[in-house]
């Protein structure tokens, strides 16, 4: 499951092993400026879950918080609602409202 958030592409597709879904977050940001390198961050084994949906939700929530903390985006920018590949809104991080 991929979604976009504040210029990052988040791939929260879990891995299935030993009867459990392991939540992972793979984040990629590509710059429109050809002279600037893109960025990538991978966080593995955030936790494991009985359902794929739970694993995706936890990985996405972790990624939203990581991006906001890293970029300081909540301090000075208006919140942007994340969107999935189909263009529909994804859920916002817990305790934060879309604006």
N, C-alpha and C positions, 0 to 999 in steps of 0.2 A: 504494500500500500504506500504510494507516494503522495506527498502533498507539498505545496509551496508555502513558505512563511518568511516574510521580511527579507526576500531575496535569496533564501536558502531553499534547496530541494531536500525534503526529508523522506528517506525510505525506511519505513517502520515495519517492513516485512519480517515476521518472526521466522526462526528456524524451528523445525519439529524434530525432536529426538527423545527417545525413551518415554514416549507417551505424553510429552509436555511441549508447550510452545515457549521458546526462549525469546524474550523481548530484546531487540537490537535497534539501535538508531544509527543510520548512516546519513550524514549531512554533507551536502555539496553546495558551494556557492561559486558561480562563474561570474567573472567580471565582464561588463560590456566593453571595457577598455582593453584592447589587445596587449598593452604593455604591462598589465597587471595579471599576475598568476591567480588562478582559482584557488579555493580552499576546500579541504575535506576533513571531516572528523568522523570517527567510527567509535561508538560505545557499544560494547558487546555484553551479553549476559546481564542485562539490567535486573532481570528476575525471570521466573518461569511460571507458566499459567496452564490451566486446563483447557482454555479456549483461545483460539487465534485472535478473536476480537479484544479480549482483555490484554493480550500481549501487545497488540497494535496500539491500543489506547495508552498504555503506560509508556511505550516508546515515544509516541507522539508528544505526550505531556512532558516527558523528560526533555525532548528536543526543544520544545517551545521555551521552556525555562532556561535551558542552556544557551539558546540563541539570545534571549533577552538579557541574561546575566552577562554574557560575553560582549555583546554589542552595546550594552547600556541603552537599548532601544526604548525601554519604558520611561526613562527619565525625561527624554526630550521629544519623543515622537508620539503621534497619535497611534493607537493600537490598530493594526491591520489584521483582519480576520484571515486565518489560514485557509487555503483552498486545496482540494484534492485535484488529481489529474483531470477529473471530469468538470472542474470549475465550480463545484458546489462547495459551500462553506464547510469547513471542518470544525470540530469543537475547539473552543478557546481554552487556554490553561485555566485550571481550577482557581477560583478566587479573583479572576480578572474579567473585566467586561469589555465587550467589543464597543468601539466608539467611533 
